[in-house]
Amino acid sequence: MQPILRRNALVLWVLPLTAVAQNRQPDGLPAPPPAGADRADVTLPNGKSQRDEILKAEHEQNLKDAARLASLADELKEAMEKEDRFVLSLNTIKKAEEIEKLARKILGRMRHD
């Protein structure tokens, strides 16, 4: 009985050490990066920050997409006003889906997904 207890105690003592040795937390997840380990900002050959250039390009694309979104919403409103309350055309449904898709793209860029 005593050797089994010792063996189990040894196993319970060694398991956390192996998790530390593998740079993992005891629950199996990888250890988080150190607090000061932010991504290093890459400088482009023209001297500008790569991160700033990416953000600028995303902002410009968001503005274009927002303008397209506004025009699609107006088109959808006009189409729905023309149609009967019981019947919607396939084109109207496709416009609504395109609006949803475009809105998700903009939101994804804003969240940096």
C-alpha positions as CSV (number, residue, x, y, z in Angstrom):
1,M,0.0,0.0,0.0
2,Q,2.8,2.4,0.9
3,P,4.7,2.1,-2.4
4,I,1.6,2.9,-4.4
5,L,1.1,6.0,-2.4
6,R,4.7,7.1,-2.9
7,R,4.4,6.5,-6.7
8,N,1.2,8.5,-7.0
9,A,2.7,11.3,-4.9
10,L,5.8,11.3,-7.2
11,V,3.6,11.4,-10.3
12,L,1.6,14.3,-8.9
13,W,4.8,16.2,-8.1
14,V,6.4,15.6,-11.5
15,L,3.4,16.5,-13.7
16,P,3.5,20.2,-13.0
17,L,7.3,20.2,-13.6
18,T,6.8,18.7,-17.0
19,A,4.3,21.4,-17.9
20,V,6.8,24.1,-16.9
21,A,9.5,22.3,-18.9
22,Q,7.3,22.3,-22.0
23,N,6.4,26.0,-21.5
24,R,2.8,25.2,-20.9
25,Q,0.3,25.9,-18.2
26,P,-0.9,22.9,-16.2
27,D,-4.3,22.9,-18.1
28,G,-2.5,22.3,-21.4
29,L,-2.7,25.8,-22.8
30,P,0.5,27.5,-24.1
31,A,1.9,30.1,-21.7
32,P,1.1,33.7,-22.5
33,P,3.8,35.9,-23.9
34,P,5.7,38.2,-21.4
35,A,4.0,41.5,-20.7
36,G,6.5,43.6,-22.6
37,A,6.6,41.4,-25.7
38,D,4.7,43.7,-28.0
39,R,5.1,43.1,-31.7
40,A,8.0,45.0,-33.1
41,D,7.0,47.7,-35.6
42,V,8.5,47.1,-39.0
43,T,9.8,50.2,-40.8
44,L,9.3,50.2,-44.6
45,P,12.0,51.3,-47.0
46,N,10.5,54.7,-47.3
47,G,10.9,55.2,-43.5
48,K,7.2,54.9,-42.6
49,S,5.8,52.5,-40.1
50,Q,4.3,49.4,-41.7
51,R,1.5,49.3,-39.1
52,D,0.6,52.9,-39.8
53,E,0.4,52.3,-43.5
54,I,-1.8,49.2,-43.0
55,L,-4.1,51.2,-40.7
56,K,-4.3,54.0,-43.3
57,A,-5.1,51.6,-46.1
58,E,-7.8,49.9,-44.0
59,H,-9.3,53.3,-43.1
60,E,-9.5,54.3,-46.8
61,Q,-11.1,51.0,-47.7
62,N,-13.6,51.4,-44.8
63,L,-14.6,54.8,-46.2
64,K,-15.1,53.4,-49.7
65,D,-17.1,50.5,-48.3
66,A,-19.2,52.7,-46.1
67,A,-20.1,54.9,-49.1
68,R,-21.1,51.7,-51.0
69,L,-23.1,50.5,-48.0
70,A,-25.0,53.8,-47.9
71,S,-25.9,53.6,-51.6
72,L,-26.9,49.9,-51.3
73,A,-29.1,50.8,-48.3
74,D,-30.8,53.6,-50.3
75,E,-31.4,51.2,-53.3
76,L,-32.8,48.6,-50.9
77,K,-35.2,51.1,-49.4
78,E,-36.4,52.2,-52.9
79,A,-36.8,48.6,-54.0
80,M,-38.8,47.7,-50.9
81,E,-41.1,50.7,-51.3
82,K,-41.9,49.6,-54.9
83,E,-42.7,46.0,-53.9
84,D,-45.7,44.5,-52.3
85,R,-45.6,43.6,-48.6
86,F,-46.1,40.0,-49.4
87,V,-43.7,39.6,-52.3
88,L,-40.0,40.5,-52.4
89,S,-37.9,40.1,-55.5
90,L,-34.8,37.9,-55.5
91,N,-32.8,41.1,-56.3
92,T,-34.0,42.8,-53.1
93,I,-32.9,39.8,-51.0
94,K,-29.5,39.7,-52.7
95,K,-29.1,43.4,-52.0
96,A,-29.9,42.8,-48.3
97,E,-27.3,40.0,-48.2
98,E,-24.7,42.2,-49.9
99,I,-25.3,44.9,-47.3
100,E,-24.8,42.4,-44.5
101,K,-21.6,41.0,-46.1
102,L,-20.2,44.5,-46.6
103,A,-21.1,45.5,-43.0
104,R,-19.3,42.4,-41.7
105,K,-16.2,43.3,-43.8
106,I,-16.1,46.8,-42.4
107,L,-16.6,45.5,-38.8
108,G,-13.9,42.9,-39.3
109,R,-11.4,45.5,-40.5
110,M,-12.3,47.7,-37.5
111,R,-11.7,44.9,-35.1
112,H,-8.6,43.7,-37.0
113,D,-9.9,40.1,-37.3
